[in-house]
Amino acid sequence: MATEVADAPENKRYEIRVEGEVAGFAEYILTDGLITFTHTEIDPAHEGRGLGGKLVRAALDDVRGRGLDVLPLCPFVKGWIQRHPDYVDLVYGASKA
C-alpha cells in the first residue's frame, strides 16, 4: 500500500493518498507563523490502517521544517501530539527549551 502525504494549500489541508487516491486529510488555517489544525478525517474505506497517524506525523514534520507553531484544535491532532511527546515543542506556547 503506497501512501503519500502532501500539503494541498489550495484546499487548506494536508492530504494522504493511497495508490494516488485521497484517503484522508487534515484541514488547517495558516496565519503568520502559526498553523491551526481544525479537522482531520480518514475515508471510512481506509480506516483502521494507521493512516491518520501517518498523516499527522508527516504534516507535523513538514510544519517543523517550515518553522511554524501549531495550534491543535482538532481533537485527533491534539491527542496524537499528546501521545508523541517529541512533537509537543511545536505546540503554540510550549517551551522551546
N, C-alpha and C positions, 0 to 999 in steps of 0.2 A: 504494500500500500504506500505509494509515493505521496508524500504530503509536502506542501509549500505554504509558508506564511509570508504575506507581503502587506505593506501599507497600501491602502487604496484611498489616498487623500481626497479624491473627487467624491467619494462616498462617506468620508469622515469615519473610516473604520479600518481595522486590520482584518484581513480575510485569511482563512485557512482553506486550502484547496486540496482535494483528494482526487488524484488522477485528472487534474485540470478543472474539476467541478467545485464550486464554492460549497463547502460543507459547514461553515460557520463564520462568525465574525465577532469582533469586539469594537463597539462604537465608541467614539470619543469626541470631545470638544477640545480643540487646540487653541491656546492663547499664548502670549509671550512667555516662554519658559515653563509652561505648565500644560500637561495633558490630563484631562479628566475622563476617566473611563466610566461610561454611563450604562452600558448594557452589553452583555455577552450572550450569544446564542449559538447552539450547535443544532444542525438539522436533525430531527428525530431519527432519520435513517442512518445517521452516523454516530449516535450517542453510544456511550459505553466503551469507546475505543481510546479514551485519553486525549482526544483532540482538543478539548477545552484547555487542558493544562499545556499542551504543546503550543496552542495559540497564544496564551497569556505569556508563557516564558519567552517566546520569540518576539512578541510585541514589546515586552519589558526590556529585553536585550537591545532591541532597536532604540527604544526610548533612552536607555542608559547611554548608548553611543551618541545620541543627539544632545545629551546634557540636560534633559528635561526632568522636572519634578513630576510626580504622579499623584493625582487625587483619585483614589479608587472608590467612586460612588457605587459602582456595580458590585453587588454582594459576592459574585463569583470571583472577580479580580481581587477584592478585599480579602476574601477567605484564602485565596491562593497565596497571596503575599504573606499572610499570617502563618501559613504552613511552610513557607520558604523564607526563613529569616535573612538569607543573603540578598534579598530584594527589598527589605524594609527601608534601607537607606534611600531608596527612590521616592518614598512617600513624602509628600509636601509637609514640611515642618519637622521631619525626622532629623535627628542629629547626624551631621555629616562627618563625624569624627574619624 
